[in-house]
Amino acid sequence: MKIGAIDIGSNSCRLLIAELGESENLKPLARAMETTRLGEGLSETKRLSKTAMDKTARCLADFHNILKQMNVKQYRLVATSAVREAENKDEFLDRLKNELHLKVDVISGEREAQMSYAGVKKGLCISGPFVVVDLGGGSTEFTWEYDEGMFVYSLKLGAVRAAESAMESGQAENILRSLYEHKRKLSGYHMVFVGGTATTLAAVKKKLKEYDYSEIHGQILTKNELWELYKCLKSLSPEQKKRLPGLQPERADIIVSGAMIVCSVVEFFEKELIQVSESDILEGIIWASVDNRL
């Protein structure tokens, strides 16, 4: 059975088409990603810009065509931080419905985190407890399980948001302080990052000329490596970043802010390393489609 998932994020739109096997394993059949910057300017205007909506609509039309070409009957689209916060989200959603006949679920930060957690849990072999950090363009979600159940925390701390506001590490640390009461509880938890910033840092570390999911999934980045990557990226000019192996040119203007947030999270929770997962909300969307418990 083929199932499709589309994630409409603040920085990019992503598509995953996978086949669910008899042993309940997902076999990826197709992936696509386009930087649409739907959340650009949102922090200041509280609205989605016409340019961003136009670009995102064109991208989703292309994704819809891929779904039809591959004869995928079951698929789901979810929108996260940017659409969640926009005052004119109904205008955007009505346009997708009327022009493209696409229904989009605008999910809460909590639901977003739960789906990302499910994607990691089913897609990455981890022994012991772990916390998933989903660093996106507009927000970052922290999710972990404990005896009483699942804990989810969403912060307005994202790579696009931080870049637009010229956020510094001290400001990021102030936002993270709202998690202080949970810091001790998570001291023994493995930390897993999902999202474009983390996967990009792993790709830059490995100097990948062409992006390879298998090279990134499960990759370990130490605290020292993260700080070195941050310092290196910060020292480069915009043109130098665009030519850097492993870094998509479209992400060059926000990667320093994203790396700063990763380093701030690692320092706040006093972690010596993180693991990067390619299995994330897209896989979580698919699992949610076949498992009513998610």
C-alpha positions in Angstrom: 0.0 0.0 0.0 1.4 3.4 -1.1 0.9 6.3 1.3 1.9 9.9 0.8 2.7 12.7 3.3 3.3 16.4 2.7 4.7 18.7 5.4 4.1 22.4 4.7 6.7 24.1 6.9 7.8 27.6 7.6 10.9 27.2 5.4 10.2 24.4 3.0 7.6 22.0 1.8 8.5 18.3 1.7 6.9 15.2 0.2 7.4 11.5 1.1 5.8 8.6 -0.7 6.3 5.3 1.0 5.1 1.7 0.7 3.9 0.0 3.9 5.1 -3.6 3.9 3.5 -6.7 5.6 6.0 -6.4 8.4 4.9 -2.8 9.0 8.1 -1.3 7.6 8.1 1.8 5.5 9.9 1.6 2.2 10.5 5.1 0.7 9.6 5.3 -2.9 9.9 9.1 -3.6 11.0 12.2 -1.8 10.9 15.9 -2.8 11.7 19.1 -1.2 11.4 22.8 -2.1 12.3 25.9 -0.2 9.2 28.1 -0.2 9.8 30.3 2.8 6.1 30.4 3.7 6.9 31.9 7.1 9.1 34.7 5.7 8.2 38.1 7.4 5.5 36.4 9.5 7.1 37.5 12.8 6.7 41.2 11.8 3.4 41.2 9.8 1.6 38.3 11.3 0.5 37.4 7.8 1.6 35.1 5.0 2.9 37.1 2.0 1.3 36.8 -1.4 4.7 35.8 -2.9 5.2 33.1 -0.3 1.7 31.8 -0.8 2.1 31.8 -4.6 5.4 29.9 -4.4 4.0 27.3 -1.9 0.9 26.8 -4.0 3.0 26.1 -7.1 5.1 23.6 -5.1 2.1 21.8 -3.8 0.6 21.6 -7.3 3.8 19.9 -8.4 3.7 17.5 -5.4 0.0 16.7 -6.1 1.0 15.8 -9.7 3.7 13.4 -8.4 1.1 11.8 -6.2 -1.2 11.3 -9.1 1.6 10.0 -11.4 2.5 7.4 -8.8 -1.1 6.5 -8.3 -1.1 7.3 -4.6 -4.7 7.3 -3.4 -4.0 7.8 0.3 -2.1 10.9 1.4 -2.3 13.7 3.9 -1.1 17.3 4.0 -0.2 19.0 7.3 0.8 22.6 7.9 2.8 23.7 10.9 4.1 26.9 12.6 3.7 29.5 9.8 0.1 28.6 8.9 -0.7 28.0 12.5 0.2 31.6 13.4 -0.9 33.5 10.3 -3.9 35.8 10.6 -4.7 35.1 7.0 -4.3 31.4 7.1 -7.9 30.8 6.0 -7.2 32.7 2.7 -4.3 30.4 2.0 -6.2 27.2 3.0 -9.2 28.2 0.9 -7.0 28.8 -2.1 -5.5 25.4 -1.8 -8.9 23.9 -1.5 -10.5 25.8 -4.4 -7.6 25.9 -6.9 -5.9 22.6 -6.1 -8.6 20.6 -4.4 -6.2 20.0 -1.5 -7.3 19.7 2.1 -4.7 20.7 4.6 -4.7 19.9 8.3 -3.2 22.7 10.4 -1.8 20.8 13.4 -0.9 22.2 16.8 2.7 22.3 18.0 1.9 19.4 20.3 0.6 17.3 17.4 3.6 18.2 15.3 5.9 17.1 18.1 4.0 13.8 18.6 4.3 13.0 14.8 8.0 13.8 14.7 8.5 11.6 17.8 6.7 8.7 16.2 8.8 9.1 13.1 12.0 8.9 15.1 10.8 6.1 17.4 9.9 3.9 14.4 12.8 4.9 12.1 15.8 5.1 14.4 17.2 2.3 16.6 17.8 3.9 20.0 18.5 2.1 23.3 17.2 3.9 26.4 15.1 7.1 26.8 15.5 9.9 24.3 14.2 13.4 23.6 13.4 14.6 20.1 14.2 18.2 19.2 12.3 19.2 16.1 14.0 22.5 15.0 12.0 24.1 12.2 11.8 27.5 10.5 9.3 29.0 13.0 9.4 26.9 16.1 11.2 24.1 17.9 9.4 21.2 19.6 10.8 19.1 22.4 9.2 15.7 23.0 10.0 12.8 25.3 8.2 10.0 27.2 8.3 9.3 30.9 6.4 7.1 33.3 3.2 9.2 33.3 3.1 9.5 29.5 4.4 11.9 26.8 5.6 15.4 27.4 5.5 18.0 24.6 6.9 21.5 24.7 6.8 24.0 21.7 8.9 27.2 21.7 8.8 30.0 19.2 12.4 29.4 18.3 13.1 28.6 14.7 15.8 29.2 12.1 13.9 31.6 9.9 12.4 33.4 12.9 15.9 33.8 14.5 17.5 34.9 11.2 14.9 37.6 10.6 15.2 39.0 14.1 19.0 38.7 14.2 18.6 36.6 17.4 21.8 36.0 19.4 22.6 33.0 21.6 21.7 34.9 24.8 18.2 35.5 23.5 17.9 31.8 22.5 19.1 30.8 26.0 16.4 33.0 27.6 13.7 31.3 25.6 15.1 27.9 26.6 14.9 28.7 30.3 11.2 27.9 30.2 12.4 24.3 30.1 14.6 24.6 33.2 12.4 22.5 35.5 12.8 19.6 33.0 16.5 19.9 32.6 17.4 17.5 35.4 14.8 14.9 34.3 16.4 14.9 30.8 20.0 14.5 32.0 20.1 10.8 31.1 18.1 11.1 27.9 19.7 10.7 24.4 19.1 13.8 22.3 17.9 13.4 18.7 17.5 16.3 16.3 15.2 16.3 13.3 14.7 19.1 10.7 16.7 20.8 8.0 19.2 22.6 10.2 20.4 19.4 11.8 20.5 17.4 8.6 22.4 20.2 6.9 25.0 20.4 9.7 25.5 16.6 9.3 25.9 17.0 5.5 28.4 19.8 5.9 30.4 17.8 8.4 30.6 14.9 5.8 31.2 17.4 2.9 28.5 15.8 0.8 28.5 17.0 -2.8 25.1 15.3 -3.3 22.7 14.8 -0.5 22.3 11.2 0.6 19.7 10.3 3.2 21.5 7.1 4.2 24.6 9.1 5.0 22.7 11.4 7.3 20.3 9.2 9.1 21.7 8.3 12.5 24.7 10.5 12.2 26.4 11.6 15.5 27.5 15.2 16.0 29.5 16.0 19.1 29.3 19.3 21.0 32.7 20.3 19.8 31.8 19.5 16.2 28.7 21.6 16.5 30.5 24.6 17.8 33.2 24.2 15.1 30.6 24.0 12.4 28.8 27.1 13.8 32.0 29.1 13.9 33.0 28.1 10.4 29.6 29.0 9.0 29.5 32.3 10.8 32.9 33.2 9.3 31.9 32.6 5.7 30.4 35.2 3.4 27.0 34.5 1.8 28.6 33.5 -1.4 31.0 31.2 0.3 28.2 29.5 2.2 26.3 28.9 -1.0 29.3 27.0 -2.4 29.9 24.9 0.7 29.6 21.1 0.1 26.6 19.8 2.0 24.8 23.2 2.3 21.8 23.9 0.0 22.2 27.4 -1.4 18.6 28.2 -0.4 19.4 27.6 3.3 22.6 29.7 3.3 20.9 32.7 4.8 19.4 30.9 7.8 21.9 28.2 8.6 24.0 30.3 11.0 20.9 31.1 13.1 19.9 27.4 13.0 23.3 26.3 14.1 23.3 28.8 16.9 20.0 27.4 18.2 21.4 23.8 18.0 24.4 24.9 20.0 22.3 26.7 22.5 20.1 23.7 23.1 23.1 21.4 23.5 24.7 23.8 26.0 21.4 24.4 27.9 20.8 20.6 28.4 24.6 20.0 28.9 24.8 17.3 26.2 28.1 16.1 24.8 26.5 14.9 21.5 23.4 14.7 19.5 22.1 12.2 16.9 20.4 13.3 13.6 17.4 11.5 12.3 16.1 11.6 8.7 12.9 9.8 9.9 10.7 12.6 11.2 7.3 14.2 10.9 6.8 12.9 7.3 7.1 9.3 8.5 5.0 10.3 11.5 2.2 11.6 9.3 2.2 8.2 7.5 2.2 6.2 10.7 -0.7 8.4 11.9 -2.6 7.5 8.8 -2.3 3.8 9.5 -2.3 3.8 13.3 -5.2 5.6 15.1 -3.1 5.6 18.3 -0.7 8.2 16.9 
